[in-house]
Amino acid sequence: MKKITIILITVFYNVVNYSQQKDFEKTLGAENVKTLNLLLTDFENNFLKRKYSNLEIKNAYKQFLSEFVEKKITLEKTVSKEMKNTFNKSLLKQNIYCVADSVYAGKSKYDENKKAIIAKYKCLKPNNTFEYTRTEIYCCEDFDNTNNTLERTKNSIQINMIGLFLKALKKTKNKSSFLKNYIEYIELTGDLRNPIIMSDLILKNHLNLNDYILKRLILVNIIYRH
């Protein structure tokens, strides 16, 4: 009886996992799915399986997250420059992030007596057109600090709240409590979860590291963050 119960639970999990995969991929789109799968395969084959060659893949994920939380490993070692360039040039990145389109120092839109570093971000919409957002940081009394802030802002990004990645996560049926909380956090803060905190949450909650969605959240939120 116990064996039958285990089999039924396994079958149920596989059905739910497949259903989530279909929902996610249908919304994200073929090109983005292809890029995401390429990046995931590279991370698993060229990093996890090489570094933790004696472990099954789910245990390799667990060991990686543990070492990352303990600051025994840096993210720079997890992906090649080639894969990073592939991500940076992809539509997938634009569907996850809004990218700085122009950054300059000028008068504040909200207080004409103040100067600010103004950044305009372009956000890719599901119909492949762009929507633009704007941020301001009051500045400019300290020249060196202003230049440093300008350079940082040029390389900054924002979460694409209207992009296909977040939309695909929302469309996924039978969401786990972790995925629900993950989406709620993004909607509340406008940012991804802190990588260390996310890794710690995954470990403490003993989440299934063979899960289709969770693997891709780890990839996007931790490995290819920015």
N, C-alpha and C positions, 0 to 999 in steps of 0.2 A: 504493500500500500504506500509506504514511504517513497519507494522508487517511482511509482506512478505519479505521486504528487510532485516530485522533483521534475519529472518529465513534463508535466502539465505547466508548471511554473516556467520552465525553460521555453516551451513552445509559446506561451503567452508573451514572455519578454521579447522573443524574436519577432513575433507579429507586431507588437507595439513599436519596436525599434525600426522595423521595415516601414511601418506606416509613417513614423516621424521622418525617416529618410526621404520618402516620396514627397511628403508635404514640403519639406525644407528645400529639396532640389527643384521641385516644380516652380516654387516662388523665386528662388535665387537665380535660376536660368542656367542653361547648359554651359555657356562660356565661363561663368563664375564658378560653377561646380567643378569644371575641368581644372581650372587654376587651383582651387582649394584642394582638390584631391591630389594634384601634382605636388603641392607644397607639403601636404600631409605625408604622402608616400616618401618624399625625400627626407623629411624629419625622422620618420620611423626607420627607414632603411639605412640612411647614411649617418644618423646620430644615435638613436636609441639602440638599434640592434648591434651597432659596433661598440658602443660604450658599455652596454650591459648585455654582452653576447651570451651570457649564461642564464638569462632571465626570459620568461615569456613576456610578450609585448605589454600586457596590462601591468605586470610587475616592474617592467622597465619604466613605464610611465610613473608608477608609484615611487620608484627609486629616484627618478629625475626630479619629481616634485619635492621629495624630501630633501634632496641635496640643494635644490634651489631655495627652499625655505631656510635652510641652514647656511645659506650663502657660501656653499662649497663649489658652486658652479656659476659661470656667467653666461648670459644669453648669446653673447657674441660667438661662442663656440658651437652653437646649436645649428646654425644654418650657413650655407656657403654664400659668397658674394653674388654668385650667379642666381641663386634662388631669391635672394633679397632683391636683386634687380628685377627679376621676373615679377615679384609681388609689387614693387614700386611702379612698374609700367602697366600694371593690369587694371582692368575695369573693376576687379574685385576690391582692390584698395579704395577706389573711388566710391564703391558702394558701401564701404565700411566707414570711411572718413571723408570729411570735407577738408580740402587742401587750401592753404593760403594762396590767393590769387594775386594780391598786391598788398604791400606793407609800406607805410610811409609815416613821417611825422607831420602833423598839421594841427589845425584848430579843432577842438572838440565839437562834435555835433550837438552835445548836450549842455555845454557851457563854453560859450565863445571866448571867455576870458582865460580859458585854460588850453594848454597844448597837450597833445596826446599822440601816442603811437597808434595808428589806425590800421587795422587788418581787415581785408575783405576776403571771405572764404567762398569757394565755389563748391556746391553740393550737388552731386549727380542724382537726378530724379529717376524713378523707374521707367519713364518714357525717353530716357537718354538726353534730356535737356538739363540745364543747370539752374539752380536757385542759389542766390547769393545772400550771405549773412555778413554782419559787420561787428567787430569788437573794438574797444578803445582801452588803452592803458595810459593814464595821466603820466606825464613825463617832462623831460627836457631841461631841467635845471642843471643836471650833472651830465656833461657831454659823454664821458666814457660809459656811464651807466645806460644812457640813451642808446648808444651804439650797440652795446651788448644786448639790450632788450630788443632792438630792431633785428639783430641777427637771430636771436632765439625765436622771435615771432615769425620770421621768414620760414623757419623749419617746423613751425607748429601746425597742429591739425586739430580738428574737432570731430566728434562722432557725427556721422551722417544720420540724422534722426529720420530722414525720409528715404534712405537708401534701401536697397533690396536685402542686404544682410539682416538688418533689424526686422524688416518686414517678414523675411523668411522664418526667423525665430518666432515671431508672433503668430504666424500662420500654422506652426507646428502643433498638431493635436496631441492630447495625452501628455502635456508638459509635466515634467518632474517639478517638485517644489524648488529644487535648485535652479532650474531654468526659469521658472516664474519669478523667483527673487532676482535672478540675474537681469532679466528684462526690466523689472520694476526699478532696479538700481540705476540702470542706464537712463530710463525715462525721468527719474528723479534728479540725477546729478548731471546728466549730459556727458557722461564719461564712462569708460570701461572700468571694471574693478581693478584695484591695485593688484598686480601680479602675485606678490607675496601673500597677500590676504586671500586671494582666490585659491592659490595652491594649498594653503593651510586649511581652508574650508573643505576642499575636495578630500583631503586626507582625513580630517577629523570626522567627516560625515561618511567615510568609507564608500564613496561613490563608485559606481561600476566604470572602470577605466577602459572597458571595451565598448562603451556606449558611443554610438555614432555621433550624436550631437555634442557630447562632452569632449570628445577628442578634438572636434573642430573649434570649440570654445577655447580649449587650451592653446591650440595653434594660433588663433586670432588674438586672444586676450593676453597671452604670455609670450609666445615665440615671435610672432610677427606684429608686435605692438608698435605702431608707427612705421 
